[in-house]
Amino acid sequence: MFLEVIKAEYIDGYRIRLYFNDGAVRIVNLLSSLKGEVFAPLRDIEKFKRFAVKFNTIVWENNADFAPEYLYEISVAT
């Protein structure tokens, strides 16, 4: 089974609650992951908040995304 993000909710700061297709609900803090040219704009919290679930992960308006496996690995269970 491929790991997929099926739902995501903004919490606060750079934290997002993620719902995975394996039934796990986890919280990820992405502040330390916002490195490099594609992720730099997301340090603006208003831009960070504007994500959507597409292509089995979370995606921002500038097409930045993270692999669902990475999100799962760096997140904590709720």
Secondary structure as GFF3:
##gff-version 3
##sequence-region A 1 78
A	DSSP	beta_strand	5	12	.	.	.	ID=ss1
A	DSSP	beta_strand	15	20	.	.	.	ID=ss2
A	DSSP	beta_strand	25	29	.	.	.	ID=ss3
A	DSSP	three_ten_helix	31	33	.	.	.	ID=ss4
A	DSSP	three_ten_helix	40	43	.	.	.	ID=ss5
A	DSSP	alpha_helix	45	48	.	.	.	ID=ss6
A	DSSP	beta_strand	51	54	.	.	.	ID=ss7
A	DSSP	beta_strand	57	60	.	.	.	ID=ss8
A	DSSP	alpha_helix	68	74	.	.	.	ID=ss9
A	DSSP	beta_strand	76	77	.	.	.	ID=ss10
###
